[in-house]
Amino acid sequence: MLFLVFQLGKDRYAIEAQQVIEVLHLVHLKQIPQAPAGVAGVFDYHGASVPLIDLAELALGQPSRRWMSTRIILVKYGGSPGETHMLGLLAEQATGILRRNEEDFSDAGLAVSDTPYLGNVTTDTTGIVQRIETQNLLTESVRSLLFPERVGAA
């Protein structure tokens, strides 16, 4: 399996490439007043309004740094069975790839209840890489704010 590798602070994380639609340069985004922590706003993707989650703010409590290598990772987000949405993820240094088999990942050794999106870990020559489980990124309340038409239809 192929993974897109990026950084949050000093640590490296990975998203399975099969979930990635496109990796975009930073674009103009519309901030949403009073949005929940981690929700950076929305941006236009070929005429569709797509919510943007700042992974550093969500995980570390501080916004992503605007580096040349900071990217928007556009992913297929499936919060509930049978539904898929586009979701943008803001991540620093989103320029690496990693090839690993499922069995190359192991338990991180620490589960934090407020971060169900942090998955198993693997290592490479530069250290530990932790997997991000995109389907677990949003709480039910945030999901209902970002994708209200689907939540009401369920």
ZAMARGU-4260 file (C-alpha; in steps of 0.2 Angstrom, whole numbers, plus 5000, padded with zeros to 4 digits):
<rodrens>
0) 5000/5000/5000 | 5006/5018/4996 | 5004/5032/5009 | 5006/5051/5008 | 5017/5057/5022
5) 5016/5074/5030 | 5021/5082/5047 | 5011/5089/5061 | 5024/5099/5072 | 5039/5088/5073
10) 5031/5071/5070 | 5027/5062/5054 | 5010/5055/5049 | 5003/5046/5034 | 4986/5044/5025
15) 4983/5029/5014 | 4985/5036/4996 | 4969/5027/4990 | 4959/5039/5000 | 4967/5054/4992
20) 4959/5063/4978 | 4972/5076/4975 | 4985/5086/4984 | 4983/5104/4981 | 4993/5120/4984
25) 4986/5132/4997 | 4971/5141/4990 | 4961/5155/4996 | 4949/5149/5009 | 4934/5156/5017
30) 4935/5156/5036 | 4919/5152/5045 | 4916/5163/5061 | 4913/5152/5077 | 4918/5136/5068
35) 4924/5122/5079 | 4942/5120/5083 | 4951/5112/5069 | 4939/5118/5055 | 4950/5131/5045
40) 4935/5135/5034 | 4929/5130/5016 | 4937/5132/4999 | 4931/5130/4981 | 4936/5114/4972
45) 4929/5115/4954 | 4913/5124/4959 | 4910/5113/4975 | 4912/5120/4992 | 4924/5109/5002
50) 4927/5110/5021 | 4945/5111/5027 | 4951/5103/5043 | 4968/5110/5049 | 4976/5094/5056
55) 4989/5103/5066 | 4976/5113/5075 | 4965/5098/5077 | 4979/5087/5084 | 4991/5100/5092
60) 4980/5115/5096 | 4990/5127/5085 | 4987/5131/5066 | 4998/5124/5052 | 5012/5134/5047
65) 5011/5141/5030 | 5027/5134/5022 | 5030/5131/5004 | 5027/5112/5007 | 5010/5115/5017
70) 4997/5107/5006 | 4978/5103/5006 | 4976/5085/5005 | 4959/5082/4997 | 4952/5065/5003
75) 4936/5054/5001 | 4928/5055/5018 | 4916/5042/5023 | 4909/5046/5040 | 4894/5035/5040
80) 4891/5019/5030 | 4886/5022/5012 | 4891/5041/5012 | 4906/5049/5005 | 4911/5068/5005
85) 4926/5078/4999 | 4936/5084/5014 | 4951/5095/5013 | 4965/5092/5026 | 4978/5105/5029
90) 4995/5097/5032 | 5013/5103/5033 | 5027/5096/5023 | 5015/5085/5013 | 5027/5079/5000
95) 5033/5062/5005 | 5027/5044/5001 | 5029/5028/5010 | 5026/5010/5004 | 5021/4998/5018
100) 5010/4982/5020 | 4996/4982/5032 | 5006/4970/5043 | 5021/4983/5044 | 5010/4994/5056
105) 5008/4990/5074 | 4999/4997/5089 | 5006/5014/5095 | 5006/5008/5113 | 4995/5023/5119
110) 4977/5026/5114 | 4970/5043/5118 | 4951/5044/5118 | 4951/5062/5111 | 4961/5057/5096
115) 4952/5042/5088 | 4959/5046/5071 | 4977/5042/5077 | 4980/5024/5070 | 4995/5012/5071
120) 5013/5016/5068 | 5027/5010/5057 | 5045/5015/5055 | 5057/5020/5042 | 5075/5026/5041
125) 5070/5043/5049 | 5059/5036/5063 | 5041/5033/5067 | 5026/5037/5056 | 5009/5036/5063
130) 4994/5032/5052 | 4979/5044/5052 | 4962/5036/5050 | 4952/5049/5041 | 4935/5041/5044
135) 4938/5045/5063 | 4943/5063/5061 | 4927/5071/5064 | 4916/5070/5079 | 4897/5068/5076
140) 4894/5086/5080 | 4907/5093/5068 | 4901/5080/5055 | 4883/5086/5056 | 4889/5105/5054
145) 4900/5101/5039 | 4888/5089/5030 | 4870/5093/5037 | 4860/5086/5023 | 4867/5069/5025
150) 4865/5069/5044 | 4847/5075/5043 | 4843/5061/5030 | 4848/5047/5041
</rodrens>
